[in-house]
Amino acid sequence: MNPREAFPFPKTVTEAVELQLRLREQVREEPLDTEAVRLVAGTDVSFGRSGSEAWAGIVVLRLPEMQVVEETVVCTTVSFPYVPGLLSFRESPPLLEAWQQLNTKPEVVLCDAHGRAHPRRFGMACHFGLLVDTPTVGCAKSLLCGAVARSSSAGEDWQPIYEGEDLLGAALYTQPSAQPVYVSVGHRVDLPSALGIVRRCVRGHRIPEPLRLAHELVTRARRGAA
């Protein structure tokens, strides 16, 4: 099935919220053998000044070398408005266009977005993971909801993110003296697996290499079109 036919994209904010509430029940949290992963992708979307033109990029890399295997970027038009908490309805359609151009499908996808660490527990990483039915991890630069809680049971490089009693994800410290990245389950991974794959993708920067390269890709494409 064409991923865009998996479920309809809503036309209104109310429909979008209702769809999130329904689809969050389909997200699967399950362990992943992160050491066995060989192909990982990073995604990013950059918007033009009008807000309706979008450049979506995907970079596929081979682990552990972090060698670029394939990259693709598309420019398209989006119609869903910018609404906090509903960004996946702007970013998923362009990313699906880029995904359909890939000849090499990754085993895991990193999204510059949240997954379960979302007010309705269904961020962009959950949405995109369901659409492409691939293990997906949310790795964001800032918190959308919840708070980082100091916990003696956490590892040395991470702390849990809670909202009430709900464990939403983890603040992962990828570099000394740098702010953390905020990791959460997207689809077909659990939180330890999500942390494990992000750790494998760090190469001297705060942002994991697949996401850093995807950001550079779409930025070059957007600037080249200016």
C-alpha positions in Angstrom: 0.0 0.0 0.0 1.1 3.5 -0.7 2.0 5.0 2.7 -0.2 8.1 2.0 -3.2 5.8 1.6 -2.6 4.2 5.1 -5.0 6.7 6.6 -6.5 10.0 5.4 -4.9 13.3 6.3 -7.3 15.7 8.1 -8.4 19.0 6.8 -9.1 20.7 10.1 -7.5 21.0 13.5 -10.4 19.2 15.2 -10.0 16.3 12.7 -6.3 16.2 13.3 -6.6 16.0 17.1 -9.2 13.2 16.8 -6.9 11.3 14.4 -4.0 11.6 16.8 -6.1 10.2 19.6 -7.1 7.2 17.5 -3.8 6.5 16.0 -1.8 6.6 19.2 -3.3 3.3 20.1 -1.6 1.7 17.1 1.9 2.7 18.2 3.9 -0.4 19.2 6.6 -0.1 21.8 8.9 -3.1 21.5 12.6 -3.9 22.0 15.0 -3.5 19.1 18.5 -5.1 18.8 20.2 -1.8 18.2 23.7 -3.4 17.8 22.4 -5.3 14.8 21.1 -2.2 13.0 23.2 -1.4 9.9 21.1 1.2 8.1 19.8 4.3 9.9 18.1 7.4 8.4 17.7 11.0 9.6 14.9 13.2 8.4 14.3 16.9 8.4 11.9 19.5 6.9 12.7 23.1 6.2 10.1 25.7 5.2 10.3 28.8 3.1 9.3 32.3 4.2 5.8 31.8 2.9 5.3 28.8 5.2 3.7 26.8 2.4 6.8 25.6 0.5 8.7 22.8 2.2 11.9 21.0 1.5 11.9 17.5 3.0 15.1 15.4 3.2 16.2 11.9 4.2 19.7 10.8 4.6 20.5 7.0 4.9 23.8 6.0 6.6 25.5 2.8 7.3 26.5 1.9 10.8 29.0 1.9 12.4 31.0 3.9 9.8 28.4 6.6 9.4 28.9 6.4 5.7 26.2 8.1 3.6 24.5 5.4 1.5 21.7 7.5 -0.1 20.1 10.9 0.3 17.0 12.5 -1.2 15.3 15.8 -0.9 12.0 17.0 -2.4 10.4 20.5 -2.6 6.6 20.5 -2.3 3.7 22.6 -1.1 1.9 22.0 2.2 -1.6 23.2 3.1 -2.1 22.2 6.7 -1.5 25.3 9.0 1.2 25.6 11.6 -0.3 24.5 14.9 1.8 23.5 17.9 1.3 19.8 18.6 0.1 19.1 15.1 3.3 19.6 13.1 3.3 16.1 11.8 0.4 17.0 9.6 2.6 19.6 7.9 5.8 17.5 7.8 4.6 13.9 7.2 3.3 14.5 3.6 6.6 16.0 2.3 8.7 13.4 4.1 6.5 10.6 2.5 7.4 12.0 -0.9 11.1 11.8 0.0 10.6 8.3 1.4 9.0 7.1 -1.8 12.1 8.2 -3.7 14.5 6.2 -1.6 16.0 3.1 -3.2 17.6 2.0 0.1 15.1 1.8 3.0 16.6 2.1 6.5 16.1 -0.2 9.4 15.5 2.7 11.8 14.5 6.3 11.2 15.4 9.2 13.5 13.0 12.2 13.3 13.9 15.7 14.4 10.7 15.6 16.4 8.9 14.1 19.4 7.3 10.7 19.6 5.5 9.8 22.8 6.8 13.0 24.5 3.8 14.9 23.1 0.7 16.2 24.8 -1.4 13.5 23.1 1.4 10.9 23.1 1.5 11.0 19.3 4.1 13.3 17.9 5.7 13.4 14.5 7.9 10.3 15.1 4.9 8.2 16.0 3.0 9.5 13.0 5.7 8.9 10.5 6.6 5.5 12.0 3.1 4.3 11.5 3.0 5.6 7.9 6.1 3.8 6.8 5.8 0.9 9.3 9.5 1.2 10.3 11.1 1.5 13.7 11.2 5.2 14.4 12.7 7.4 17.1 11.9 11.0 18.1 15.0 13.1 18.9 14.1 16.7 19.5 16.2 19.8 20.5 13.6 21.1 23.0 10.9 19.8 25.3 7.3 20.0 24.1 5.7 18.8 27.4 6.7 17.1 30.6 9.8 17.9 32.7 13.2 16.3 33.2 13.3 14.5 36.5 16.6 13.7 38.3 16.6 10.0 39.0 19.3 7.9 40.7 18.1 4.9 38.7 18.8 6.6 35.4 22.1 6.1 33.5 25.0 8.5 33.7 24.2 10.2 30.3 20.4 10.4 30.6 17.5 11.4 32.8 13.8 10.6 32.4 11.1 12.9 31.2 7.8 12.7 33.1 4.4 14.3 32.9 2.7 13.3 36.1 3.3 9.6 36.4 3.7 9.1 32.7 7.3 8.4 31.5 7.4 10.3 28.2 11.1 9.9 27.2 14.6 10.8 28.2 16.9 13.7 28.1 20.1 12.3 26.6 23.4 14.2 27.2 25.4 13.5 24.0 28.2 16.0 24.6 29.9 17.4 27.8 28.6 20.9 28.7 25.9 20.8 26.1 22.2 20.8 26.4 20.6 17.3 26.0 18.5 16.0 23.1 15.1 14.7 24.0 14.5 11.1 23.0 11.2 9.3 22.9 9.5 6.3 21.3 8.2 6.8 17.8 7.1 3.4 16.7 8.3 -0.2 17.0 11.0 0.6 19.5 11.0 1.0 23.3 12.8 3.7 25.2 16.0 1.8 25.9 16.2 0.9 22.2 15.6 4.5 21.2 18.4 5.7 23.5 20.7 2.9 22.2 20.3 3.9 18.5 20.7 7.6 19.2 24.0 6.9 21.1 25.3 4.9 18.2 24.7 7.8 15.9 26.5 10.5 17.9 29.8 11.7 16.3 31.2 14.7 18.1 28.1 16.9 17.9 25.1 17.4 20.2 22.8 16.3 17.3 23.1 12.7 16.1 24.8 12.5 12.7 21.8 11.3 10.6 19.7 14.3 11.8 22.6 16.7 11.5 23.3 15.7 7.9 19.5 15.7 7.0 19.3 19.3 8.3 22.3 20.3 6.2 20.8 18.7 3.2 17.4 20.5 3.3 19.1 23.8 4.2 21.3 23.6 1.1 18.3 22.8 -1.0 16.2 25.6 0.4 19.1 28.2 0.0 19.8 26.9 -3.5 16.3 27.6 -4.5 16.3 31.1 -3.2 
